[in-house]
Amino acid sequence: MTFVAILSASRTSGDSPAGLRATLHFAGQTLVEYQARQAARAGADHIFILVNVITPAISQAVDRLSADGIAVALVRDMIAMVRDMPRDADSLLVADGAIISQSHFDAIAGTEGDALLVTDDSRASAPFERIDAGQRWAGLVRISPDLLFGTLDMIGDWDLALTLVRGAVQKGARRITVPQDDLLEGRVTLIEGQQQADLVAQSVLSMASRSGRMRGGIEHYLFGPVARFLGPVLMRSQVPALQVRIASMMIGAIALVPIELDWPVIGFGLLLFALLLSEVSDRLDELALRSPPLGWIAFITPFFALLGLVMASGSITASYLALMLAILLVADRWQRTGGARAWMIFTPGSALLLLFAAQLAGGVSWMLDLAMICAIGSAGAIILTRRG
């Protein structure tokens, strides 16, 4: 069943009466952007950000979300909400300043009808709103259209979020209880200031760094672990993924110069570093809940790697190898590798590493043939392990 998301973005932060919790920096973006991407990843068709005042930071956040293909709109009053909210879809309401792990978003999104994310009353849950003698609201609630519009008709000057939560409690909404470990480890929390946001982001990014998409070859076994280590460090330093990606492109282009000057060892080393930076930029996108690029921009750095391979060898075999690697690269990037394991996928980085070692050892010719055999075997493995 489809649903929309409502993000509260009106409460001031503890740092400044003029600042909003929603615009605190979190995971390389504003907090409200992070919440919106979580809701979109959970399956929200449209996202409404409920604000009292439209600030430049909120407007810029909406622009960035829209540029990434996320349908988002600002709502300033109840009249606009009544007009714009769909009448046939549930709504997922997120508390102002709430950080909730993606697994809880997915759990609430997977239910139908009214559902509350709750936590048992304890010292760790004190910042959350109490709903009865033993439990508190943990910042996420799914509500039906009847409850939403029934509340909007009589809301007056009351707080919309808390009124909806109390209405869901009175209707006997299903409760999903958050483990206390999630509260203690920062997977579910309310953020009031930037210092707290930085601490929670450090915990969230540390946990997120343990997971990631599956890649093949050296990108999986060498670049992946390095990117998972560097990603959170760069994210906490507010280094944008785009800057890292541009750096990888520039280094890839520069690497062609020493190759042309017949210094292939230096060129291959620079190309390997450029591919590593490209992997790091993908990891930064993933940590920010953005999808890594799948279009032409994703293939610029690997293109320089393949071009450098051809320039260094100058043989027809190198050209054929580059074409094979280009096909394998697209399959790997678009996750069209079927049931092939990571070690079965021969990537441009894998080929460069072999040729880099061959340059040091002085056996380029036979290593080029070996790389071609590996590429053919990799294509065969992808075809033979493809499911149905």
Buried (B, 14 or more C-beta within 10 A) or exposed (E): EEBBBBBBBBBBBBBEEEBBBBBBBBBBBBBBBBBBBBBBBBBBEBBBBBBEEEBEBBEEBBEBBEEBEBBBEBBBEBEBBBEEBBEEBBBBBBBBBBBBBBEBBEBBBEBEBBBBBBBBBEEBBEBBBEBEEEBBBBBBBBBBBEBBBBBBEEBEEEBBBBBBBBBBBEBEBEBBEBEBEBBEBBBBBBBBBBEBBBEBBBBBBEBBBEEBEBBBBBBBBBBBEEBBEBBBEBBBEEBBBEEBBBBBBBBBBBBBEBBEEEBBBBBBBBBBBBBBBBBBBBBBBBBBBBEBBEEEEBBBBBBBBBBBBBBBBEEEBBBBBBEBBBEBBBBBBEEEBBEBEBEBBBBBBBBBBBBBEBBEEEEBEEBBEBBBEBBBEBBEBBEEEEEE
